[in-house]
Structures are given as structure tokens and as C-alpha cells.
Amino acid sequence: MSDEVRQSWEDSAEAWADFVRTGKDLSRDCFNNPATFAMLGDIRGKAILDVACGEGYNARLLSGKGASVTGIDFSDRMVGLARAEEEREPLGITYRVMDAADMKGIDGSTFDIATCLMVYMDFEDIEGVTHEIARVLKPRGFAIISMPHPCFEMSWQDGKKVAGWVFENEGDPLNRGKPLYVKQSDYFRTGRYEINWNMPRLTNHFKTISFKRTLTDYVSTLGKHGLYISELVEPKPTEEGLAKDPSSEKHLRVPESIIFKAVKVAD
């Protein structure tokens, strides 16, 4: 992982924790997590590795459902925030500072489940990460991997939006107009891009780095490393999610994200 990518998350750690812990991550609450936990099923007693766990929000939810959880993240600050929360409210979660593409110190065939939730697109070395996830899973263990939907995710080129929702009042920077449709004008353009987290509901704005890939890229990478997709979900907002964030209604028409369940078929 490049120093630039790592530093972007180090610099954003406190702002990210505020975003997640104060209910501002509406996509997580309104449709991604409900679909993810439905796909996970009963996890009581399962050994779970939460890959790129950040400040520990989802690791705490997994632990609360009875799993034995280890969280790893390459950001010292993120792991520090997760550990501080574990000290405040102990759940038995172990957090380790670790590059997901090089999980030294974790034996192979250790975990029943690996979760990689809305972070797969943030990995620069996706081959290394996928190899390591497959290595540390037990045979017939599985990974739950989610990301923005590659077909519909918002993206820019030279400061111009080339994909994403088009709004009735497209000139309004807050997108307060009616959502009309999703445009996609350059799907096969892949590579590094910067995300500006500057939504009005955020207390502190920040920037991170991500990597645009195609569905082919993701599916072929999983298969190459012995992880075969057994289930796929394109989440829709729940009724509770719609009540919390009425603007998520547009995702009853076009999905924002995609979730894979990928099973390790052999050592």
C-alpha cells in the first residue's frame, strides 16, 4: 500500500469516526448493513476477521451477534480509536495494525468468515489482499465483500462528473433537485481517484483515495484466488432506512452498492 493512500486514512481517522459513530453514514445504516447481516446469517461462535476494520464500528456489531472478532487495519490512528472504544466497552475484540495485503502473523486457515465491508475498492493491491483473505480462511469458509456498485458509482474525470446520478437541478452543488437517472459514460476507465467527503451532514470534511475497477476485475480476482461467488445482493433501502433518509428512495430504482458472498473452495 502506498504511503499516500495510508496517509489519507491516517489524516481522516477522527473525521471518519465522527461520520460513522454519530449516524451520518446513511448508506451503511439504511441498506448496506441490513443486507450484509442478512447474508451473514447466524454467526454465534464463528471466528471472524474484519479486514480494514477502521475505527471498529462493524467489528463491534459482529461481536454483539456472538462472533469472536479480530479487526485489522493499516492505519495506526484508526486502530487506536477502535482500541479506545474496546477499553471503554470491552467486547473481547482484538485489533491489530496490519496491511491487508500482507497479513504476517496470522496463520492460514484460521477464520470461518472474513468481512471486507465497503473497503474492497480502497485497496491498491487488490491481488495481495484477496490472496491473503483466501489464505487465512478455513476451507469452505467464506468472505463477505461489499463495495460501491461498479456499474453505477459516481466518478469524475478532469473535474467533470462522468458517472452517477443526474439531478433535476444539476447545477446545485447540494443535489437538492429530484434524482432523474444514473448516467455512465466511461465504465471501462479504471484507476486511482480521490473522494471528497464534503456532504453537508458531515461535521468535518476529509479526502481519501480509492480505485475504480469493473465487475470483471472483481469477479476474476476472487476466482483467481479460489474464492467463488455463491451469493450476490444489490441492497435496497429498508423501510426503516427510508424513514431515516427519504433521499435513499432513489436506490429502490438503482442500487448504490453490491455485496458478494465468496466461498473458499480449496486450500
Steps between C-alpha positions, in 0.01 A plus 500: 500500500641838403589752769260749338200268534591410856550864596162600358333267749730595785407866445128413480472269801330734746267647237411149383425387856265795546332421167435139597431527872251786482265340246615703198596194293149463359585243234644270767194527723226518236591207275860370503515360853146355501580308180844399625377355829215320325760336274724410796225314682565349843861581594496393865831333585654574161855633470479812284775717354378854430735618226568876497289538811556875534388633837322174577131575442419181311735290714295603803177401324647162405614440856158600631349220293717240671806476273863490612641799310846613395522834323796611290574836342812665358427830677653542846248775579201292396615205709569734790142625486369142483711392797388801703136399442585142597651628825192712566259214428682163490361249251802273467601634158868485401626783280829490311682753282558303182508540122221283359724409207763351732345342811821392668436335832164348404513128427324353200156341536426694822161668442152376418404833341677810371308824463623772268222755517494799265881503480591258217515794258747679728774238466782589264636142501172317455682183389702489821198567719290232331782247524535568872127482567489160328810381690367578848153353438428142595400267214132567420524823697373807324557869452234769493628777273311821423578808293332779304330343199758528217228553240343798675759657731566870471829594334673805360751572225684832479258648753192394300251238620502216247283258699240520774160644568370788289271733695223730383697798625841373389669834571422479871815374679282349776297294249171628642313439176301189412723200408424421136728218385852360523738568214807294416720634225838333565450171683822338382721786616666364812764624741567716802269784599449732797179514702395828658289428807331839511131420548319771701415255781869440577646689794851484349580460131783275385652329195595138429635304203319215328535291183237454229470149355247307294283208607725281286802615698340412833347167404811374319723600792286306747495191278874517436560461873253217555207709627186417305184708517208308648271796562467857375279780632436853372359659818184708510407737784300346782176659617687630805772631270252688285350658811845609617616623158218563250757592233605133491174429312695531176681179590173311467554569129878475462732327750784691661698194609558131442583220745667166421510185709813320380577148623851355531476174307848357571825562686 
